[in-house]
Amino acid sequence: MPFALTSPTEPGVTRTYTAGKQLSDENVDARVLSGIHTRSVDEAGITLGTNVARYVLQNTGRLLAARQVAVTAPAPHRP
């Protein structure tokens, strides 16, 4: 699904993407070309973020159930 983003630092500039990967690739290129990061570090970050997102989406029910139990469980008695 195509989407567009505007730039807070360049008024009037709008970038249009057809996939999230396009945005990620452009972001990695910008960081590498500006000398902020190395390509391998940014690509590792994208892989990590993708894996975390996948885990959360696959385990949402279990993760939310565990949080609900923790929130509704009585506080331990402290003398």
N, C-alpha and C positions, 0 to 999 in steps of 0.2 A: 504494500500500500504506500503510495508516494506521500511524502510529507515535506514541509518547508520550515526553515528556521530563519529568524531574523538575527542580525548582529547587534548586540548592545553597544559595541564599540565603533561600528560603522553604520550609522543611520541610513536607511534606505537599501541596504544590502540584504538580499534574501537568497539563501542557498536551498535548492530543492534536491531531495534524495528519493530514490525508489526503494531503498532498503537500508536498514540500520547498519549493515556492514559497510556500505558506502561512506556513511558518516564516520564510522570507526577508522576506516582506512585513511580518510582525509585527515582526521585528527592525528593519527600516528605520523603521517607524512609531515604535517605542520610542526609537530613537536621535534621530529628528527631534523628537519631542515633548519629549524631555529636553534638547534643545539641544546634543547632542554633535556631530551632523553635519547637513549639509543633505541634503535628499532626493536632489538630483542627484548628490552625491558617493557616497552609499550605493548608488544605482541603478547608477552607473558601476562601482562595486566589484563588484556582483553580476554585471554584464555581463562584466567582466574575468575574474572567477573562473569563470564559465560557459564562456567562450572557452578559458581555460587547461585546464580539465577536459576539454572536448571534444577539444582538440588532443592531450592526453596519452592519452586513451582511444583516439583514432584512430591514434596513432603508437606505441603501447606496444611492439610488437615491434621496431620500428626503434630506439626509444630504449633498450630493454634490450640489444639487440645491440650498439649503440655503446658502452654501459657495459661490457659483457663484454669487448669488444676492448680497451678502455682498461685494464681491470683485468688482463687476461692478457698484455698487451704488455710486453716487457722494458723495464726502466727504461733511459733513455738513459745512455750512458757519459759520465762527467764526469772529466776529467783532474785 
